[in-house]
Amino acid sequence: MKGGFSFQLLKETEGNGRLGSISTPHGSFSTPVFMPVGSQGSVKALAPADLKEIGTEILLCNAYHLYLRPGTEVVREAGGLGRFMGWDGPILTDSGGFQILSLCTLREVEPDGVRFRSHLDGSLHFLTPEKVIRIQEELGADIMMVLDDPAPYPISYKEAKVAAELTTNWAKRAKEAKSEDGAALFGIVQGGVYSELRRQSAHELTEIGFDGYAIGGLSVGEQKESTFEMVELTVSMLPKDSPRYLMGMGTPEDILKGVRMGVDMFDCVLPTRFARTGVLFTSFGKLNIKNARYIKDKGPLDPQCGCYTCRHFSRAYLRHLFLSRELLAYRLNAIHNLFYYQSLMKDIRRALSEDRMDQFSHEFFSQRVGGDEDSQQEGGEILC
Ligand SMILES: [Zn+2]
């Protein structure tokens, strides 16, 4: 690996967001950035060449999933995760705190770590903050996340306080366990929807000092207003010279709001998950390709989109592929949805650099009025 991790704040506009640049051992990228999710070392239905063509600059993978299967030793022997999966760009690995909470039938949080049963084969595991750092270092991540204790929703103030304090304690231990020449390490602010706890968590983590800070434990069932109240509050507590990452949240609307609050990094399974249910993001809202109105539609998914799918295929053909359950449907839909996200980020960065975020936001929302097609029904509950 060459070079290290650094964040450069290039421009900041009060109430409108900021532009930055992040360097990692595997390359640099501009922020605000969107990271496609490849939990198991693969962004579903897409090859790294597709991801590059779409404009992807950094991927998110998951330490919990890769630790369970194929195991960190397999990945290390292969020369690290990037080489294993054929991706030469930067990788951020999530620690798995959220997956242990959401996927495991048994989860016992102890002061020293978390005990759980694998969702794959029921085997028992015990992960400590130190072990999670070792796993991510063996995977060869560019950016690692501390093991946290994310609070479910709803949760009492008392329980949220215990979880946030444990997260701080584990974060301290994770930082101590990290090797000198290792990857960047981000702390994760918790505290549920309690302002006081969010403040305390952000304060304690910045006292410890991390390369970047994530806002975790949101979009788990609380009202959207509470979510963004917590985002705004947390961002206001974080140092300006470090990147801020809003974990697992990312409708296009969420991203735009988050950017304007000063968030630099986003990830979400939404574009690829929706692609697999036939729901496509377009400049005029979400489109459901299963809709009968597209049966003979010769037009592209989105006339304003320049992706491979829109340049070569009609809505009628994409509808046919999807209804026939052809595997190509998932690939073409995922290409379009992720291209939409990466184009949105490019447009946001351009608007930030040209000081026209107000105008951009206005156009973005006005184009969508009444445009969504029953995606909630088809996509089900949105879980990022
Ligand atoms: Zn397209």
Residues whose N, C-alpha, C, O or C-beta is under 5 A from the ligand:
A	BS01	ZN	C305 C307 T309 C310 H336
